[in-house]
Amino acid sequence: MNYSTFRIRIYTIIERGEKHDKKSVYFDYFIIILVLLSVISTIWESHSTKIGGKDYKVFFDFFEFFSIAIFTIEYLLRLWTAPLKYPHLSTWKAYLKYIFSFIALIDLLAILPFYLPFLGVEDLRLLRMMRLLRLLRVFKLNRYSRALNLVSDVLKEKGEELVTTVFFALILLLVSSTLMYYVEHETNPEGFPNIIATLWWAVVTLTTVGYGDVVPVTMLGKILNGATALIGIGVVALPTSILSAGFLEKVEERKKAEKEAKKQIEKQLLQELKERNGEIEKEESENSTTHSTTLCYCPHCGGKLPEIN
């Protein structure tokens, strides 16, 4: 499908820019700064809009309108250029894929609280809660940060292993809380009234937080408590080690890919240089051949002729 040059240019600008594309790089910096200022504004506004005794609420409101306008335009432009982002899909499928992508949902949730009153939502409690979604704008930085993209890639690649560790932790929570309930319920019914309430003790102990608000009083319960805490160290270490290993693998892969790309560029430049040298040598060879066929002596009398430059 053919797209206009303007549409293609908009796509290259709003996507993460390359160093040679100044407009795209400036756009990235502008969005990053606006996101950071927006998050700072949200946090500051929750504390106080007064600075030095003066109320600056009108400035906070103006900045909110400005940032919402920019983020809305950005969202619509990204939606408009979605077919270029997903060229293998049809137009409507590309639109739907972008709308339901994680980062697009973040973009939408970040601006949605502003538009809810215009959609007839008048519940102030809901609006106050929804305004907290403005903090989700910080996730927009994921587009422009290689480090955040790296973490996202690791989570996607190691998702199965992480789910396994979470499943194992849930089983351990259920088993330990059930055992502790049967060990401690008769002696300490207030602390361990049922298995569901005992889950709080299991979570606190397994994560090695140890608030101490619910503790066993029997010897067997204390032994079980200690064993659960020790096992918890390993349970917490499992996802940490998986993420660390995945992070290191991704860093090595990225370095290797960068080296390969650099080698390919150098190889291409070398090939172009060789081709250019070959053309030069060919031209010199042709010139020398032409020069060598120039007659320097008369074929009739054998006398020397003047050289022709």
C-alpha positions as CSV (number, residue, x, y, z in Angstrom):
1,M,0.0,0.0,0.0
2,N,1.3,3.4,-0.9
3,Y,1.4,6.2,1.7
4,S,2.0,9.9,1.3
5,T,5.4,11.3,1.9
6,F,4.0,13.5,4.7
7,R,2.6,10.5,6.5
8,I,5.9,8.6,6.3
9,R,7.8,11.6,7.5
10,I,5.4,12.0,10.5
11,Y,6.0,8.3,11.3
12,T,9.8,8.7,11.2
13,I,9.6,11.7,13.5
14,I,7.4,10.3,16.2
15,E,9.2,7.0,16.4
16,R,12.4,6.9,18.3
17,G,14.8,9.0,16.4
18,E,18.2,8.2,14.8
19,K,21.1,10.5,15.4
20,H,21.1,11.7,11.9
21,D,17.4,12.7,12.0
22,K,17.5,15.9,14.1
23,K,13.8,16.6,14.0
24,S,13.0,13.1,15.4
25,V,15.7,13.4,18.1
26,Y,14.3,16.8,19.1
27,F,10.8,15.4,19.3
28,D,12.0,12.6,21.5
29,Y,13.7,15.0,23.9
30,F,10.6,17.2,23.9
31,I,8.3,14.3,24.9
32,I,10.7,13.0,27.5
33,I,11.0,16.5,29.2
34,L,7.2,16.9,29.0
35,V,6.5,13.5,30.6
36,L,9.0,14.3,33.4
37,L,7.5,17.7,34.0
38,S,4.0,16.3,33.9
39,V,4.9,13.7,36.6
40,I,6.6,16.3,38.7
41,S,3.5,18.6,38.4
42,T,1.2,15.8,39.5
43,I,3.3,15.0,42.5
44,W,3.7,18.7,43.4
45,E,0.1,19.5,42.9
46,S,-0.9,16.7,45.4
47,H,1.2,18.5,48.0
48,S,0.4,22.1,47.4
49,T,-0.2,24.6,44.6
50,K,1.2,27.4,46.7
51,I,4.8,28.5,46.3
52,G,6.1,31.3,48.4
53,G,2.6,32.1,49.7
54,K,1.2,32.5,46.2
55,D,-1.3,30.2,44.7
56,Y,-0.1,28.9,41.3
57,K,-3.1,26.6,40.6
58,V,-3.9,28.4,37.4
59,F,-0.4,27.6,36.1
60,F,-0.7,24.0,37.0
61,D,-4.0,23.9,35.2
62,F,-2.5,25.6,32.1
63,F,0.4,23.1,32.1
64,E,-2.1,20.2,32.4
65,F,-4.1,21.5,29.4
66,F,-1.0,22.0,27.4
67,S,0.4,18.5,28.2
68,I,-2.9,16.8,27.5
69,A,-3.1,18.5,24.2
70,I,0.4,17.4,23.2
71,F,-0.2,13.8,24.4
72,T,-3.5,13.7,22.6
73,I,-2.0,14.8,19.3
74,E,0.8,12.3,19.8
75,Y,-1.6,9.5,20.5
76,L,-3.7,10.4,17.3
77,L,-0.6,10.6,15.2
78,R,0.7,7.3,16.4
79,L,-2.7,5.8,15.7
80,W,-2.7,7.4,12.2
81,T,0.7,6.0,11.4
82,A,0.0,2.5,12.8
83,P,-0.2,0.9,9.3
84,L,3.4,2.0,8.8
85,K,4.4,0.4,12.1
86,Y,2.7,-2.9,11.2
87,P,3.1,-3.1,7.4
88,H,2.3,-6.8,7.4
89,L,-1.2,-6.2,8.6
90,S,-4.2,-4.7,7.0
91,T,-5.1,-1.1,7.8
92,W,-7.8,-1.8,10.4
93,K,-5.9,-4.7,12.0
94,A,-2.9,-2.4,12.4
95,Y,-5.1,0.2,14.1
96,L,-6.5,-2.4,16.5
97,K,-3.1,-3.9,17.2
98,Y,-1.8,-0.4,18.2
99,I,-4.9,0.5,20.2
100,F,-4.6,-2.6,22.3
101,S,-0.8,-2.6,22.7
102,F,0.6,-2.0,26.2
103,I,2.2,1.4,25.5
104,A,-0.9,2.7,23.6
105,L,-3.1,1.7,26.6
106,I,-0.7,3.7,28.8
107,D,-1.0,6.7,26.5
108,L,-4.8,6.4,26.5
109,L,-5.1,6.0,30.3
110,A,-2.8,9.0,30.9
111,I,-5.1,11.4,29.0
112,L,-8.5,9.7,29.8
113,P,-9.1,11.4,33.2
114,F,-9.2,14.8,31.4
115,Y,-11.9,13.8,29.0
116,L,-14.1,11.8,31.4
117,P,-16.2,14.9,32.5
118,F,-16.9,15.6,28.8
119,L,-18.3,12.0,28.5
120,G,-20.8,12.6,31.3
121,V,-18.8,11.1,34.2
122,E,-19.5,13.3,37.3
123,D,-18.4,11.0,40.1
124,L,-15.7,13.2,41.8
125,R,-14.3,10.2,43.7
126,L,-13.8,8.3,40.4
127,L,-12.2,11.4,38.8
128,R,-9.8,11.8,41.7
129,M,-8.7,8.2,41.5
130,M,-8.4,8.4,37.7
131,R,-6.2,11.5,38.0
132,L,-3.6,9.3,39.6
133,L,-3.4,7.6,36.2
134,R,-1.5,10.6,35.0
135,L,1.5,9.1,36.7
136,L,1.4,6.4,34.1
137,R,2.9,8.9,31.7
138,V,6.3,7.9,33.1
139,F,5.9,4.6,31.3
140,K,5.9,6.5,28.0
141,L,9.6,6.9,28.5
142,N,9.9,3.2,27.7
143,R,9.8,4.2,24.0
144,Y,12.9,6.4,24.4
145,S,15.0,4.5,26.9
146,R,17.2,1.6,25.7
147,A,17.5,0.4,29.4
148,L,13.7,0.2,29.8
149,N,13.4,-1.6,26.5
150,L,16.0,-4.0,27.7
151,V,14.1,-4.7,30.9
152,S,10.9,-5.2,28.8
153,D,12.7,-7.7,26.5
154,V,14.0,-9.6,29.5
155,L,10.5,-9.8,31.1
156,K,9.1,-11.1,27.8
157,E,11.8,-13.7,27.2
158,K,11.9,-14.9,30.8
159,G,8.1,-14.7,31.3
160,E,7.7,-18.5,31.5
161,E,10.4,-19.0,34.1
162,L,9.0,-16.1,36.2
163,V,5.5,-17.5,36.1
164,T,6.9,-20.9,37.3
165,T,8.6,-19.2,40.3
166,V,5.4,-17.3,41.1
167,F,3.4,-20.5,40.9
168,F,5.9,-22.3,43.1
169,A,5.6,-19.4,45.6
170,L,1.8,-19.6,45.7
171,I,1.9,-23.3,46.4
172,L,4.4,-22.7,49.2
173,L,2.2,-20.0,50.6
174,L,-0.8,-22.3,50.6
175,V,1.1,-25.3,52.1
176,S,2.8,-23.3,54.8
177,S,-0.3,-21.4,55.9
178,T,-2.3,-24.7,56.0
179,L,0.3,-26.4,58.2
180,M,0.7,-23.4,60.5
181,Y,-3.1,-23.2,60.9
182,Y,-3.3,-26.8,62.1
183,V,-0.2,-26.4,64.3
184,E,-1.2,-23.1,65.9
185,H,-5.0,-22.8,65.7
186,E,-5.9,-24.5,69.0
187,T,-3.2,-22.6,71.0
188,N,-3.5,-19.3,69.3
189,P,-7.0,-19.0,67.7
190,E,-6.8,-15.2,67.5
191,G,-3.6,-15.1,65.5
192,F,-4.5,-18.0,63.3
193,P,-8.3,-18.2,63.1
194,N,-8.5,-19.8,59.7
195,I,-6.3,-20.6,56.7
196,I,-7.2,-17.5,54.8
197,A,-6.1,-15.3,57.7
198,T,-3.0,-17.4,58.1
199,L,-2.0,-16.5,54.5
200,W,-1.0,-13.0,55.8
201,W,1.5,-14.6,58.2
202,A,2.8,-16.8,55.3
203,V,3.3,-13.8,53.0
204,V,5.1,-11.8,55.7
205,T,7.3,-14.7,56.6
206,L,8.0,-16.0,53.1
207,T,9.1,-12.5,51.9
208,T,11.3,-12.3,55.0
209,V,9.6,-9.0,56.0
210,G,8.7,-10.2,59.5
211,Y,6.3,-7.5,60.8
212,G,5.8,-9.6,63.9
213,D,2.1,-8.8,64.3
214,V,1.3,-12.6,63.9
215,V,3.8,-15.0,65.5
216,P,3.5,-18.6,66.5
217,V,3.7,-19.5,70.2
218,T,4.3,-23.3,70.1
219,M,7.6,-24.9,69.6
220,L,6.5,-26.7,66.4
221,G,5.0,-23.5,65.1
222,K,8.3,-21.7,65.7
223,I,10.2,-24.4,63.9
224,L,7.8,-24.2,60.9
225,N,8.1,-20.4,61.0
226,G,11.9,-20.6,60.8
227,A,11.8,-23.2,58.0
228,T,9.4,-21.0,56.0
229,A,11.6,-18.0,56.4
230,L,14.7,-19.9,55.2
231,I,12.8,-21.2,52.2
232,G,11.5,-17.7,51.6
233,I,15.1,-16.5,51.0
234,G,15.4,-19.0,48.1
235,V,12.0,-18.2,46.7
236,V,12.8,-14.5,46.6
237,A,16.3,-15.2,45.1
238,L,14.8,-17.3,42.3
239,P,13.1,-14.5,40.2
240,T,16.0,-12.2,41.1
241,S,18.6,-14.6,39.6
242,I,16.4,-15.3,36.6
243,L,16.1,-11.6,35.8
244,S,19.8,-11.0,36.4
245,A,20.8,-13.8,34.1
246,G,18.3,-12.7,31.5
247,F,19.5,-9.1,31.8
248,L,23.2,-10.1,31.3
249,E,22.2,-12.3,28.3
250,K,20.4,-9.4,26.7
251,V,23.3,-7.0,27.3
252,E,25.7,-9.5,25.7
253,E,23.3,-10.1,22.8
254,R,23.0,-6.3,22.2
255,K,26.7,-5.8,22.4
256,K,27.2,-8.7,19.9
257,A,24.6,-7.3,17.6
258,E,26.2,-3.9,17.7
259,K,29.7,-5.4,17.0
260,E,28.2,-7.4,14.1
261,A,26.5,-4.3,12.7
262,K,29.8,-2.4,13.0
263,K,31.6,-5.1,11.2
264,Q,29.0,-5.2,8.4
265,I,29.4,-1.4,8.0
266,E,33.2,-1.7,7.9
267,K,33.0,-4.6,5.5
268,Q,30.6,-2.6,3.2
269,L,32.9,0.4,3.3
270,L,35.9,-1.7,2.6
271,Q,34.1,-3.4,-0.3
272,E,33.1,0.0,-1.7
273,L,36.7,1.2,-1.3
274,K,38.0,-1.9,-3.2
275,E,35.5,-1.4,-6.0
276,R,36.5,2.3,-6.2
277,N,40.2,1.3,-6.3
278,G,39.5,-1.3,-8.9
279,E,37.8,1.4,-11.1
280,I,40.8,3.7,-10.6
281,E,43.2,0.9,-11.5
282,K,41.1,0.1,-14.5
283,E,41.0,3.7,-15.7
284,E,44.8,3.9,-15.2
285,S,45.3,0.7,-17.1
286,E,43.1,1.9,-20.0
287,N,45.0,5.2,-20.0
288,S,48.4,3.4,-20.1
289,T,47.2,1.1,-22.8
290,T,46.1,4.1,-24.9
291,H,49.3,5.8,-24.2
292,S,51.4,2.8,-25.2
293,T,49.6,2.5,-28.5
294,T,50.5,6.1,-29.4
295,L,53.1,6.0,-32.2
296,C,56.4,7.6,-31.1
297,Y,58.3,6.6,-34.4
298,C,57.3,7.1,-38.0
299,P,56.3,3.7,-39.4
300,H,57.8,4.7,-42.8
301,C,61.2,6.3,-42.1
302,G,61.6,5.2,-38.5
303,G,62.2,8.8,-37.4
304,K,61.1,9.8,-33.9
305,L,57.8,11.7,-33.7
306,P,57.0,14.4,-31.1
307,E,55.0,12.9,-28.2
308,I,51.4,13.9,-28.0
309,N,50.2,14.9,-24.5
